């Protein structure tokens, strides 16, 4: 099992597939997608922070 900061074999494969697609993009397309990816990463970070901050308040309803 990989360490937390390493990719799984499946993730490495997906990355290789995306890399092939990315190489076909022009600069404007690349910049657009880079900004969108950064935005999504920031949203993900915010969600993780929210869950960590509120983990004591979150309860599973039965």
PQR file with spaces between the fields and no chain letter, atoms N, CA, C, O and H, PARSE charges and radii, in Angstrom:
ATOM       1  N    UNK     1       0.845   -1.175    0.000 -0.4000 1.5000
ATOM       2  CA   UNK     1       0.000    0.000    0.000 -0.0000 2.0000
ATOM       3  C    UNK     1       0.896    1.245    0.000  0.5500 1.7000
ATOM       4  O    UNK     1       1.851    1.323    0.773 -0.5500 1.4000
ATOM       5  N    UNK     2       0.585    2.218   -0.871 -0.4000 1.5000
ATOM       6  CA   UNK     2       1.447    3.394   -0.956 -0.0000 2.0000
ATOM       7  C    UNK     2       1.301    4.302    0.265  0.5500 1.7000
ATOM       8  O    UNK     2       0.291    4.277    0.969 -0.5500 1.4000
ATOM       9  H    UNK     2      -0.190    2.154   -1.499  0.4000 1.0000
ATOM      10  N    UNK     3       2.337    5.096    0.488 -0.4000 1.5000
ATOM      11  CA   UNK     3       2.266    6.087    1.561 -0.0000 2.0000
ATOM      12  C    UNK     3       1.241    7.146    1.171  0.5500 1.7000
ATOM      13  O    UNK     3       0.806    7.198    0.021 -0.5500 1.4000
ATOM      14  H    UNK     3       3.157    5.116   -0.084  0.4000 1.0000
ATOM      15  N    UNK     4       0.858    7.978    2.116 -0.4000 1.5000
ATOM      16  CA   UNK     4      -0.170    8.975    1.864 -0.0000 2.0000
ATOM      17  C    UNK     4       0.234    9.984    0.804  0.5500 1.7000
ATOM      18  O    UNK     4      -0.633   10.535    0.125 -0.5500 1.4000
ATOM      19  H    UNK     4       1.211    7.936    3.051  0.4000 1.0000
ATOM      20  N    UNK     5       1.521   10.239    0.643 -0.4000 1.5000
ATOM      21  CA   UNK     5       1.956   11.232   -0.321 -0.0000 2.0000
ATOM      22  C    UNK     5       2.401   10.611   -1.648  0.5500 1.7000
ATOM      23  O    UNK     5       3.065   11.267   -2.450 -0.5500 1.4000
ATOM      24  H    UNK     5       2.225    9.791    1.194  0.4000 1.0000
ATOM      25  N    UNK     6       2.042    9.370   -1.874 -0.4000 1.5000
ATOM      26  CA   UNK     6       2.357    8.683   -3.124 -0.0000 2.0000
ATOM      27  C    UNK     6       1.059    8.316   -3.842  0.5500 1.7000
ATOM      28  O    UNK     6      -0.003    8.233   -3.226 -0.5500 1.4000
ATOM      29  H    UNK     6       1.502    8.836   -1.222  0.4000 1.0000
ATOM      30  N    UNK     7       1.161    8.100   -5.138 -0.4000 1.5000
ATOM      31  CA   UNK     7      -0.004    7.716   -5.937 -0.0000 2.0000
ATOM      32  C    UNK     7      -0.124    6.203   -5.994  0.5500 1.7000
ATOM      33  O    UNK     7       0.874    5.483   -5.968 -0.5500 1.4000
ATOM      34  H    UNK     7       2.024    8.167   -5.639  0.4000 1.0000
ATOM      35  N    UNK     8      -1.364    5.734   -6.072 -0.4000 1.5000
ATOM      36  CA   UNK     8      -1.591    4.314   -6.296 -0.0000 2.0000
ATOM      37  C    UNK     8      -1.312    4.020   -7.767  0.5500 1.7000
ATOM      38  O    UNK     8      -1.170    4.943   -8.569 -0.5500 1.4000
ATOM      39  H    UNK     8      -2.175    6.319   -6.093  0.4000 1.0000
ATOM      40  N    UNK     9      -1.235    2.777   -8.115 -0.4000 1.5000
ATOM      41  CA   UNK     9      -1.016    2.394   -9.503 -0.0000 2.0000
ATOM      42  C    UNK     9      -2.153    2.899  -10.391  0.5500 1.7000
ATOM      43  O    UNK     9      -1.921    3.359  -11.509 -0.5500 1.4000
ATOM      44  H    UNK     9      -1.351    2.027   -7.464  0.4000 1.0000
ATOM      45  N    UNK    10      -3.368    2.811   -9.889 -0.4000 1.5000
ATOM      46  CA   UNK    10      -4.529    3.310  -10.635 -0.0000 2.0000
ATOM      47  C    UNK    10      -4.426    4.821  -10.862  0.5500 1.7000
ATOM      48  O    UNK    10      -4.733    5.307  -11.951 -0.5500 1.4000
ATOM      49  H    UNK    10      -3.557    2.438   -8.981  0.4000 1.0000
ATOM      50  N    UNK    11      -3.998    5.562   -9.841 -0.4000 1.5000
ATOM      51  CA   UNK    11      -3.850    7.007   -9.975 -0.0000 2.0000
ATOM      52  C    UNK    11      -2.742    7.361  -10.967  0.5500 1.7000
ATOM      53  O    UNK    11      -2.878    8.316  -11.733 -0.5500 1.4000
ATOM      54  H    UNK    11      -3.749    5.168   -8.956  0.4000 1.0000
ATOM      55  N    UNK    12      -1.656    6.605  -10.958 -0.4000 1.5000
ATOM      56  CA   UNK    12      -0.572    6.832  -11.916 -0.0000 2.0000
ATOM      57  C    UNK    12      -1.062    6.614  -13.345  0.5500 1.7000
ATOM      58  O    UNK    12      -0.695    7.364  -14.250 -0.5500 1.4000
ATOM      59  H    UNK    12      -1.545    5.830  -10.336  0.4000 1.0000
ATOM      60  N    UNK    13      -1.884    5.597  -13.550 -0.4000 1.5000
ATOM      61  CA   UNK    13      -2.445    5.334  -14.871 -0.0000 2.0000
ATOM      62  C    UNK    13      -3.340    6.495  -15.316  0.5500 1.7000
ATOM      63  O    UNK    13      -3.229    6.978  -16.442 -0.5500 1.4000
ATOM      64  H    UNK    13      -2.183    4.987  -12.816  0.4000 1.0000
ATOM      65  N    UNK    14      -4.232    6.937  -14.414 -0.4000 1.5000
ATOM      66  CA   UNK    14      -5.113    8.061  -14.740 -0.0000 2.0000
ATOM      67  C    UNK    14      -4.301    9.308  -15.068  0.5500 1.7000
ATOM      68  O    UNK    14      -4.636   10.048  -15.993 -0.5500 1.4000
ATOM      69  H    UNK    14      -4.322    6.544  -13.499  0.4000 1.0000
ATOM      70  N    UNK    15      -3.238    9.538  -14.310 -0.4000 1.5000
ATOM      71  CA   UNK    15      -2.382   10.701  -14.544 -0.0000 2.0000
ATOM      72  C    UNK    15      -1.746   10.627  -15.933  0.5500 1.7000
ATOM      73  O    UNK    15      -1.663   11.639  -16.629 -0.5500 1.4000
ATOM      74  H    UNK    15      -2.966    8.937  -13.559  0.4000 1.0000
ATOM      75  N    UNK    16      -1.302    9.452  -16.335 -0.4000 1.5000
ATOM      76  CA   UNK    16      -0.702    9.280  -17.664 -0.0000 2.0000
ATOM      77  C    UNK    16      -1.729    9.550  -18.761  0.5500 1.7000
ATOM      78  O    UNK    16      -1.403   10.160  -19.779 -0.5500 1.4000
ATOM      79  H    UNK    16      -1.369    8.630  -15.769  0.4000 1.0000
ATOM      80  N    UNK    17      -2.961    9.101  -18.560 -0.4000 1.5000
ATOM      81  CA   UNK    17      -4.029    9.339  -19.543 -0.0000 2.0000
ATOM      82  C    UNK    17      -4.304   10.832  -19.649  0.5500 1.7000
ATOM      83  O    UNK    17      -4.403   11.374  -20.750 -0.5500 1.4000
ATOM      84  H    UNK    17      -3.226    8.605  -17.733  0.4000 1.0000
ATOM      85  N    UNK    18      -4.428   11.500  -18.497 -0.4000 1.5000
ATOM      86  CA   UNK    18      -4.676   12.945  -18.505 -0.0000 2.0000
ATOM      87  C    UNK    18      -3.503   13.705  -19.126  0.5500 1.7000
ATOM      88  O    UNK    18      -3.711   14.677  -19.852 -0.5500 1.4000
ATOM      89  H    UNK    18      -4.347   11.060  -17.602  0.4000 1.0000
ATOM      90  N    UNK    19      -2.292   13.273  -18.850 -0.4000 1.5000
ATOM      91  CA   UNK    19      -1.109   13.948  -19.401 -0.0000 2.0000
ATOM      92  C    UNK    19      -1.140   13.942  -20.926  0.5500 1.7000
ATOM      93  O    UNK    19      -0.796   14.939  -21.561 -0.5500 1.4000
ATOM      94  H    UNK    19      -2.124   12.483  -18.260  0.4000 1.0000
ATOM      95  N    UNK    20      -1.549   12.822  -21.512 -0.4000 1.5000
ATOM      96  CA   UNK    20      -1.656   12.746  -22.973 -0.0000 2.0000
ATOM      97  C    UNK    20      -2.676   13.752  -23.497  0.5500 1.7000
ATOM      98  O    UNK    20      -2.437   14.424  -24.499 -0.5500 1.4000
ATOM      99  H    UNK    20      -1.827   12.011  -20.996  0.4000 1.0000
ATOM     100  N    UNK    21      -3.818   13.851  -22.810 -0.4000 1.5000
ATOM     101  CA   UNK    21      -4.865   14.778  -23.228 -0.0000 2.0000
ATOM     102  C    UNK    21      -4.414   16.225  -23.050  0.5500 1.7000
ATOM     103  O    UNK    21      -4.685   17.072  -23.901 -0.5500 1.4000
ATOM     104  H    UNK    21      -4.012   13.304  -21.995  0.4000 1.0000
ATOM     105  N    UNK    22      -3.733   16.505  -21.953 -0.4000 1.5000
ATOM     106  CA   UNK    22      -3.302   17.869  -21.644 -0.0000 2.0000
ATOM     107  C    UNK    22      -2.303   18.371  -22.687  0.5500 1.7000
ATOM     108  O    UNK    22      -2.327   19.545  -23.055 -0.5500 1.4000
ATOM     109  H    UNK    22      -3.513   15.816  -21.262  0.4000 1.0000
ATOM     110  N    UNK    23      -1.441   17.500  -23.155 -0.4000 1.5000
ATOM     111  CA   UNK    23      -0.430   17.902  -24.135 -0.0000 2.0000
ATOM     112  C    UNK    23      -1.051   18.386  -25.444  0.5500 1.7000
ATOM     113  O    UNK    23      -0.395   19.070  -26.229 -0.5500 1.4000
ATOM     114  H    UNK    23      -1.421   16.546  -22.856  0.4000 1.0000
ATOM     115  N    UNK    24      -2.306   18.033  -25.677 -0.4000 1.5000
ATOM     116  CA   UNK    24      -2.991   18.443  -26.904 -0.0000 2.0000
ATOM     117  C    UNK    24      -3.673   19.804  -26.764  0.5500 1.7000
ATOM     118  O    UNK    24      -4.130   20.361  -27.762 -0.5500 1.4000
ATOM     119  H    UNK    24      -2.839   17.477  -25.040  0.4000 1.0000
ATOM     120  N    UNK    25      -3.751   20.351  -25.547 -0.4000 1.5000
ATOM     121  CA   UNK    25      -4.430   21.618  -25.319 -0.0000 2.0000
ATOM     122  C    UNK    25      -3.548   22.794  -25.713  0.5500 1.7000
ATOM     123  O    UNK    25      -2.322   22.723  -25.623 -0.5500 1.4000
ATOM     124  H    UNK    25      -3.380   19.898  -24.737  0.4000 1.0000
ATOM     125  N    UNK    26      -4.188   23.884  -26.154 -0.4000 1.5000
ATOM     126  CA   UNK    26      -3.423   25.094  -26.404 -0.0000 2.0000
ATOM     127  C    UNK    26      -3.268   25.859  -25.091  0.5500 1.7000
ATOM     128  O    UNK    26      -3.809   25.443  -24.067 -0.5500 1.4000
ATOM     129  H    UNK    26      -5.184   23.942  -26.227  0.4000 1.0000
ATOM     130  N    UNK    27      -2.538   26.966  -25.112 -0.4000 1.5000
ATOM     131  CA   UNK    27      -2.246   27.705  -23.883 -0.0000 2.0000
ATOM     132  C    UNK    27      -3.512   28.233  -23.223  0.5500 1.7000
ATOM     133  O    UNK    27      -3.657   28.119  -22.006 -0.5500 1.4000
ATOM     134  H    UNK    27      -2.099   27.304  -25.945  0.4000 1.0000
ATOM     135  N    UNK    28      -4.421   28.802  -23.985 -0.4000 1.5000
ATOM     136  CA   UNK    28      -5.650   29.354  -23.410 -0.0000 2.0000
ATOM     137  C    UNK    28      -6.469   28.265  -22.720  0.5500 1.7000
ATOM     138  O    UNK    28      -6.980   28.469  -21.619 -0.5500 1.4000
ATOM     139  H    UNK    28      -4.303   28.894  -24.973  0.4000 1.0000
ATOM     140  N    UNK    29      -6.592   27.108  -23.371 -0.4000 1.5000
ATOM     141  CA   UNK    29      -7.329   25.997  -22.763 -0.0000 2.0000
ATOM     142  C    UNK    29      -6.622   25.530  -21.491  0.5500 1.7000
ATOM     143  O    UNK    29      -7.272   25.268  -20.478 -0.5500 1.4000
ATOM     144  H    UNK    29      -6.177   26.942  -24.266  0.4000 1.0000
ATOM     145  N    UNK    30      -5.316   25.429  -21.542 -0.4000 1.5000
ATOM     146  CA   UNK    30      -4.539   24.988  -20.373 -0.0000 2.0000
ATOM     147  C    UNK    30      -4.727   25.938  -19.198  0.5500 1.7000
ATOM     148  O    UNK    30      -4.914   25.496  -18.064 -0.5500 1.4000
ATOM     149  H    UNK    30      -4.789   25.642  -22.364  0.4000 1.0000
ATOM     150  N    UNK    31      -4.677   27.241  -19.464 -0.4000 1.5000
ATOM     151  CA   UNK    31      -4.851   28.222  -18.405 -0.0000 2.0000
ATOM     152  C    UNK    31      -6.253   28.148  -17.813  0.5500 1.7000
ATOM     153  O    UNK    31      -6.417   28.230  -16.596 -0.5500 1.4000
ATOM     154  H    UNK    31      -4.525   27.600  -20.385  0.4000 1.0000
ATOM     155  N    UNK    32      -7.255   27.995  -18.658 -0.4000 1.5000
ATOM     156  CA   UNK    32      -8.634   27.887  -18.185 -0.0000 2.0000
ATOM     157  C    UNK    32      -8.789   26.690  -17.258  0.5500 1.7000
ATOM     158  O    UNK    32      -9.338   26.822  -16.163 -0.5500 1.4000
ATOM     159  H    UNK    32      -7.122   27.928  -19.647  0.4000 1.0000
ATOM     160  N    UNK    33      -8.309   25.517  -17.686 -0.4000 1.5000
ATOM     161  CA   UNK    33      -8.454   24.311  -16.873 -0.0000 2.0000
ATOM     162  C    UNK    33      -7.614   24.366  -15.614  0.5500 1.7000
ATOM     163  O    UNK    33      -8.019   23.830  -14.582 -0.5500 1.4000
ATOM     164  H    UNK    33      -7.864   25.410  -18.575  0.4000 1.0000
ATOM     165  N    UNK    34      -6.448   25.005  -15.673 -0.4000 1.5000
ATOM     166  CA   UNK    34      -5.614   25.146  -14.484 -0.0000 2.0000
ATOM     167  C    UNK    34      -6.339   25.962  -13.424  0.5500 1.7000
ATOM     168  O    UNK    34      -6.343   25.596  -12.249 -0.5500 1.4000
ATOM     169  H    UNK    34      -6.119   25.440  -16.511  0.4000 1.0000
ATOM     170  N    UNK    35      -6.950   27.062  -13.833 -0.4000 1.5000
ATOM     171  CA   UNK    35      -7.697   27.895  -12.893 -0.0000 2.0000
ATOM     172  C    UNK    35      -8.873   27.117  -12.298  0.5500 1.7000
ATOM     173  O    UNK    35      -9.129   27.204  -11.097 -0.5500 1.4000
ATOM     174  H    UNK    35      -6.947   27.360  -14.788  0.4000 1.0000
ATOM     175  N    UNK    36      -9.582   26.364  -13.128 -0.4000 1.5000
ATOM     176  CA   UNK    36     -10.714   25.569  -12.626 -0.0000 2.0000
ATOM     177  C    UNK    36     -10.251   24.505  -11.642  0.5500 1.7000
ATOM     178  O    UNK    36     -10.906   24.276  -10.626 -0.5500 1.4000
ATOM     179  H    UNK    36      -9.374   26.293  -14.104  0.4000 1.0000
ATOM     180  N    UNK    37      -9.136   23.858  -11.931 -0.4000 1.5000
ATOM     181  CA   UNK    37      -8.613   22.824  -11.030 -0.0000 2.0000
ATOM     182  C    UNK    37      -8.184   23.430   -9.705  0.5500 1.7000
ATOM     183  O    UNK    37      -8.458   22.869   -8.644 -0.5500 1.4000
ATOM     184  H    UNK    37      -8.604   24.045  -12.756  0.4000 1.0000
ATOM     185  N    UNK    38      -7.507   24.583   -9.764 -0.4000 1.5000
ATOM     186  CA   UNK    38      -7.095   25.251   -8.530 -0.0000 2.0000
ATOM     187  C    UNK    38      -8.310   25.642   -7.686  0.5500 1.7000
ATOM     188  O    UNK    38      -8.289   25.506   -6.463 -0.5500 1.4000
ATOM     189  H    UNK    38      -7.285   25.038  -10.626  0.4000 1.0000
ATOM     190  N    UNK    39      -9.358   26.124   -8.337 -0.4000 1.5000
ATOM     191  CA   UNK    39     -10.590   26.483   -7.627 -0.0000 2.0000
ATOM     192  C    UNK    39     -11.189   25.256   -6.947  0.5500 1.7000
ATOM     193  O    UNK    39     -11.586   25.325   -5.784 -0.5500 1.4000
ATOM     194  H    UNK    39      -9.375   26.235   -9.331  0.4000 1.0000
ATOM     195  N    UNK    40     -11.257   24.139   -7.659 -0.4000 1.5000
ATOM     196  CA   UNK    40     -11.807   22.912   -7.088 -0.0000 2.0000
ATOM     197  C    UNK    40     -10.962   22.414   -5.918  0.5500 1.7000
ATOM     198  O    UNK    40     -11.505   21.918   -4.931 -0.5500 1.4000
ATOM     199  H    UNK    40     -10.935   24.083   -8.604  0.4000 1.0000
ATOM     200  N    UNK    41      -9.634   22.543   -6.019 -0.4000 1.5000
ATOM     201  CA   UNK    41      -8.754   22.131   -4.928 -0.0000 2.0000
ATOM     202  C    UNK    41      -8.988   22.995   -3.690  0.5500 1.7000
ATOM     203  O    UNK    41      -8.976   22.489   -2.567 -0.5500 1.4000
ATOM     204  H    UNK    41      -9.193   22.947   -6.821  0.4000 1.0000
ATOM     205  N    UNK    42      -9.200   24.296   -3.893 -0.4000 1.5000
ATOM     206  CA   UNK    42      -9.466   25.193   -2.773 -0.0000 2.0000
ATOM     207  C    UNK    42     -10.793   24.854   -2.101  0.5500 1.7000
ATOM     208  O    UNK    42     -10.899   24.883   -0.875 -0.5500 1.4000
ATOM     209  H    UNK    42      -9.209   24.706   -4.805  0.4000 1.0000
ATOM     210  N    UNK    43     -11.802   24.535   -2.905 -0.4000 1.5000
ATOM     211  CA   UNK    43     -13.102   24.140   -2.364 -0.0000 2.0000
ATOM     212  C    UNK    43     -12.955   22.847   -1.562  0.5500 1.7000
ATOM     213  O    UNK    43     -13.522   22.717   -0.477 -0.5500 1.4000
ATOM     214  H    UNK    43     -11.716   24.512   -3.901  0.4000 1.0000
ATOM     215  N    UNK    44     -12.196   21.900   -2.096 -0.4000 1.5000
ATOM     216  CA   UNK    44     -11.952   20.635   -1.391 -0.0000 2.0000
ATOM     217  C    UNK    44     -11.253   20.898   -0.057  0.5500 1.7000
ATOM     218  O    UNK    44     -11.619   20.311    0.962 -0.5500 1.4000
ATOM     219  H    UNK    44     -11.735   22.006   -2.977  0.4000 1.0000
ATOM     220  N    UNK    45     -10.237   21.786   -0.058 -0.4000 1.5000
ATOM     221  CA   UNK    45      -9.550   22.147    1.180 -0.0000 2.0000
ATOM     222  C    UNK    45     -10.523   22.734    2.198  0.5500 1.7000
ATOM     223  O    UNK    45     -10.476   22.399    3.382 -0.5500 1.4000
ATOM     224  H    UNK    45      -9.940   22.263   -0.885  0.4000 1.0000
ATOM     225  N    UNK    46     -11.411   23.618    1.722 -0.4000 1.5000
ATOM     226  CA   UNK    46     -12.400   24.225    2.618 -0.0000 2.0000
ATOM     227  C    UNK    46     -13.324   23.177    3.214  0.5500 1.7000
ATOM     228  O    UNK    46     -13.668   23.245    4.394 -0.5500 1.4000
ATOM     229  H    UNK    46     -11.450   23.891    0.761  0.4000 1.0000
ATOM     230  N    UNK    47     -13.723   22.214    2.407 -0.4000 1.5000
ATOM     231  CA   UNK    47     -14.610   21.146    2.891 -0.0000 2.0000
ATOM     232  C    UNK    47     -13.900   20.297    3.944  0.5500 1.7000
ATOM     233  O    UNK    47     -14.499   19.939    4.958 -0.5500 1.4000
ATOM     234  H    UNK    47     -13.443   22.158    1.448  0.4000 1.0000
ATOM     235  N    UNK    48     -12.637   19.978    3.712 -0.4000 1.5000
ATOM     236  CA   UNK    48     -11.865   19.180    4.666 -0.0000 2.0000
ATOM     237  C    UNK    48     -11.705   19.947    5.972  0.5500 1.7000
ATOM     238  O    UNK    48     -11.877   19.379    7.051 -0.5500 1.4000
ATOM     239  H    UNK    48     -12.150   20.269    2.888  0.4000 1.0000
ATOM     240  N    UNK    49     -11.371   21.251    5.879 -0.4000 1.5000
ATOM     241  CA   UNK    49     -11.244   22.073    7.086 -0.0000 2.0000
ATOM     242  C    UNK    49     -12.556   22.109    7.862  0.5500 1.7000
ATOM     243  O    UNK    49     -12.559   22.004    9.089 -0.5500 1.4000
ATOM     244  H    UNK    49     -11.231   21.712    5.003  0.4000 1.0000
ATOM     245  N    UNK    50     -13.673   22.259    7.144 -0.4000 1.5000
ATOM     246  CA   UNK    50     -14.989   22.306    7.787 -0.0000 2.0000
ATOM     247  C    UNK    50     -15.275   21.008    8.537  0.5500 1.7000
ATOM     248  O    UNK    50     -15.733   21.030    9.680 -0.5500 1.4000
ATOM     249  H    UNK    50     -13.670   22.344    6.148  0.4000 1.0000
ATOM     250  N    UNK    51     -15.003   19.886    7.889 -0.4000 1.5000
ATOM     251  CA   UNK    51     -15.271   18.586    8.520 -0.0000 2.0000
ATOM     252  C    UNK    51     -14.386   18.394    9.745  0.5500 1.7000
ATOM     253  O    UNK    51     -14.855   17.944   10.790 -0.5500 1.4000
ATOM     254  H    UNK    51     -14.631   19.869    6.961  0.4000 1.0000
ATOM     255  N    UNK    52     -13.105   18.735    9.617 -0.4000 1.5000
ATOM     256  CA   UNK    52     -12.193   18.586   10.755 -0.0000 2.0000
ATOM     257  C    UNK    52     -12.626   19.481   11.910  0.5500 1.7000
ATOM     258  O    UNK    52     -12.624   19.055   13.065 -0.5500 1.4000
ATOM     259  H    UNK    52     -12.723   19.100    8.768  0.4000 1.0000
ATOM     260  N    UNK    53     -12.999   20.725   11.599 -0.4000 1.5000
ATOM     261  CA   UNK    53     -13.407   21.675   12.624 -0.0000 2.0000
ATOM     262  C    UNK    53     -14.692   21.237   13.316  0.5500 1.7000
ATOM     263  O    UNK    53     -14.862   21.457   14.516 -0.5500 1.4000
ATOM     264  H    UNK    53     -13.001   21.071   10.661  0.4000 1.0000
ATOM     265  N    UNK    54     -15.600   20.615   12.555 -0.4000 1.5000
ATOM     266  CA   UNK    54     -16.923   20.272   13.079 -0.0000 2.0000
ATOM     267  C    UNK    54     -17.116   18.784   13.330  0.5500 1.7000
ATOM     268  O    UNK    54     -18.249   18.338   13.510 -0.5500 1.4000
ATOM     269  H    UNK    54     -15.461   20.437   11.580  0.4000 1.0000
ATOM     270  N    UNK    55     -16.060   18.021   13.346 -0.4000 1.5000
ATOM     271  CA   UNK    55     -16.192   16.566   13.467 -0.0000 2.0000
ATOM     272  C    UNK    55     -16.894   16.176   14.772  0.5500 1.7000
ATOM     273  O    UNK    55     -17.626   15.186   14.803 -0.5500 1.4000
ATOM     274  H    UNK    55     -15.139   18.384   13.199  0.4000 1.0000
ATOM     275  N    UNK    56     -16.683   16.933   15.837 -0.4000 1.5000
ATOM     276  CA   UNK    56     -17.336   16.625   17.108 -0.0000 2.0000
ATOM     277  C    UNK    56     -18.822   16.895   17.047  0.5500 1.7000
ATOM     278  O    UNK    56     -19.594   16.280   17.783 -0.5500 1.4000
ATOM     279  H    UNK    56     -16.089   17.736   15.812  0.4000 1.0000
ATOM     280  N    UNK    57     -19.238   17.806   16.182 -0.4000 1.5000
ATOM     281  CA   UNK    57     -20.646   18.163   16.091 -0.0000 2.0000
ATOM     282  C    UNK    57     -21.412   17.292   15.103  0.5500 1.7000
ATOM     283  O    UNK    57     -22.643   17.290   15.093 -0.5500 1.4000
ATOM     284  H    UNK    57     -18.611   18.306   15.584  0.4000 1.0000
ATOM     285  N    UNK    58     -20.681   16.553   14.274 -0.4000 1.5000
ATOM     286  CA   UNK    58     -21.335   15.721   13.276 -0.0000 2.0000
ATOM     287  C    UNK    58     -21.679   14.376   13.879  0.5500 1.7000
ATOM     288  O    UNK    58     -20.825   13.707   14.460 -0.5500 1.4000
ATOM     289  H    UNK    58     -19.681   16.554   14.283  0.4000 1.0000
ATOM     290  N    UNK    59     -22.926   13.986   13.739 -0.4000 1.5000
ATOM     291  CA   UNK    59     -23.371   12.694   14.254 -0.0000 2.0000
ATOM     292  C    UNK    59     -24.169   12.000   13.183  0.5500 1.7000
ATOM     293  O    UNK    59     -24.926   12.639   12.451 -0.5500 1.4000
ATOM     294  H    UNK    59     -23.620   14.530   13.267  0.4000 1.0000
ATOM     295  N    UNK    60     -24.009   10.713   13.084 -0.4000 1.5000
ATOM     296  CA   UNK    60     -24.758    9.918   12.114 -0.0000 2.0000
ATOM     297  C    UNK    60     -26.118    9.615   12.728  0.5500 1.7000
ATOM     298  O    UNK    60     -26.212    9.075   13.830 -0.5500 1.4000
ATOM     299  H    UNK    60     -23.394   10.195   13.678  0.4000 1.0000
ATOM     300  N    UNK    61     -27.169    9.972   11.994 -0.4000 1.5000
ATOM     301  CA   UNK    61     -28.517    9.702   12.472 -0.0000 2.0000
ATOM     302  C    UNK    61     -28.902    8.269   12.134  0.5500 1.7000
ATOM     303  O    UNK    61     -28.687    7.803   11.015 -0.5500 1.4000
ATOM     304  H    UNK    61     -27.092   10.411   11.099  0.4000 1.0000
ATOM     305  N    UNK    62     -29.457    7.597   13.088 -0.4000 1.5000
ATOM     306  CA   UNK    62     -29.863    6.203   12.863 -0.0000 2.0000
ATOM     307  C    UNK    62     -31.323    6.112   12.558  0.5500 1.7000
ATOM     308  O    UNK    62     -31.841    5.016   12.341 -0.5500 1.4000
ATOM     309  H    UNK    62     -29.632    7.976   13.997  0.4000 1.0000
